[in-house]
Amino acid sequence: MTRRNKVQSHRHSLDEIRNIMNSMKTLAYMETRKLSRFLDAQHAVVRSIETVAADLLGFHPEILPDTNQATPVYILIGSERGFWATSTALCSRRWIPYCRWILRANQC
């Protein structure tokens, strides 16, 4: 009898987990659908910006910087609150000087 109760309890737990997973899947699908509505509008904005930029450069090509004077751009993305406080720990040794400069420039 004890073995049967354990099996039933385990099955009940698995059913609950299945229900939770189905709910999570449904929520993820709803979010995907919601975001896909904005995708077309975002593509239209990008096309518009590219058209305007091409038109501007057609009349004023001198505003483009020289290609030999490129400045590197580093993008650090954090998903936690307090990212700047811990970003130095996230950077590899190669990037630590740049991260320290960014931290000084962006004191929060």
C-alpha positions as CSV (number, residue, x, y, z in Angstrom):
1,M,0.0,0.0,0.0
2,T,2.8,2.4,0.8
3,R,4.4,1.8,-2.6
4,R,1.1,2.6,-4.3
5,N,0.7,5.8,-2.4
6,K,4.2,6.9,-3.4
7,V,3.5,6.2,-7.0
8,Q,0.2,8.1,-6.9
9,S,1.9,11.0,-5.1
10,H,4.7,11.0,-7.7
11,R,2.1,10.9,-10.6
12,H,0.2,13.8,-9.0
13,S,3.4,15.8,-8.8
14,L,4.2,15.1,-12.4
15,D,0.6,16.2,-13.4
16,E,1.1,19.5,-11.5
17,I,4.5,20.0,-13.3
18,R,2.8,19.3,-16.6
19,N,0.1,21.9,-16.0
20,I,2.7,24.5,-14.9
21,M,4.8,23.8,-18.1
22,N,1.7,24.1,-20.3
23,S,0.9,27.4,-18.7
24,M,4.4,28.7,-19.2
25,K,4.3,27.6,-22.8
26,T,1.0,29.4,-23.4
27,L,2.4,32.6,-21.8
28,A,5.5,32.4,-24.0
29,Y,3.4,31.9,-27.1
30,M,1.3,34.9,-26.1
31,E,4.4,37.1,-25.6
32,T,5.8,36.0,-29.0
33,R,2.5,36.9,-30.7
34,K,2.5,40.3,-29.0
35,L,6.0,41.1,-30.0
36,S,5.5,40.0,-33.6
37,R,2.8,42.7,-34.0
38,F,5.5,45.3,-33.5
39,L,8.1,43.7,-35.8
40,D,6.6,45.0,-39.0
41,A,6.4,48.5,-37.6
42,Q,10.0,48.3,-36.5
43,H,11.1,47.1,-39.9
44,A,9.2,50.0,-41.5
45,V,11.0,52.5,-39.2
46,V,14.4,51.0,-40.1
47,R,13.6,51.2,-43.8
48,S,12.6,54.9,-43.4
49,I,15.7,55.8,-41.5
50,E,17.9,54.1,-44.1
51,T,16.1,56.0,-46.9
52,V,16.5,59.3,-45.1
53,A,20.2,58.6,-44.4
54,A,20.8,57.7,-48.0
55,D,19.1,60.8,-49.2
56,L,21.1,63.0,-46.8
57,L,24.4,61.4,-47.8
58,G,23.5,61.9,-51.4
59,F,23.5,65.7,-50.9
60,H,26.2,65.9,-48.2
61,P,28.7,63.1,-48.6
62,E,31.3,65.1,-46.7
63,I,29.6,64.4,-43.3
64,L,30.8,60.8,-43.4
65,P,33.9,60.3,-41.1
66,D,37.1,59.0,-42.7
67,T,37.2,55.2,-42.6
68,N,40.7,55.2,-41.1
69,Q,39.5,57.2,-38.0
70,A,37.1,54.6,-36.8
71,T,36.5,54.5,-33.0
72,P,35.8,51.1,-31.5
73,V,32.4,50.7,-29.8
74,Y,31.9,48.3,-26.9
75,I,28.4,47.3,-25.8
76,L,28.0,45.8,-22.4
77,I,24.6,44.3,-21.7
78,G,23.5,43.5,-18.3
79,S,20.2,41.9,-17.2
80,E,20.5,42.5,-13.5
81,R,19.9,45.5,-11.3
82,G,23.3,46.9,-10.3
83,F,25.0,45.8,-13.5
84,W,27.5,48.7,-13.4
85,A,28.7,47.7,-10.0
86,T,29.5,44.2,-11.0
87,S,30.6,44.8,-14.7
88,T,34.3,44.8,-13.9
89,A,34.0,41.2,-12.6
90,L,32.2,40.3,-15.8
91,C,34.9,41.6,-18.1
92,S,37.8,39.6,-19.2
93,R,41.3,40.8,-18.5
94,R,41.6,42.2,-22.0
95,W,38.6,44.5,-21.5
96,I,39.1,45.6,-17.9
97,P,40.7,49.0,-18.9
98,Y,37.7,49.8,-21.1
99,C,35.2,48.7,-18.5
100,R,36.8,50.8,-15.9
101,W,36.6,53.8,-18.2
102,I,32.9,53.1,-18.8
103,L,32.3,52.7,-15.1
104,R,33.9,56.1,-14.4
105,A,31.9,57.7,-17.2
106,N,28.6,56.2,-16.0
107,Q,28.7,56.7,-12.3
108,C,25.2,55.9,-11.1
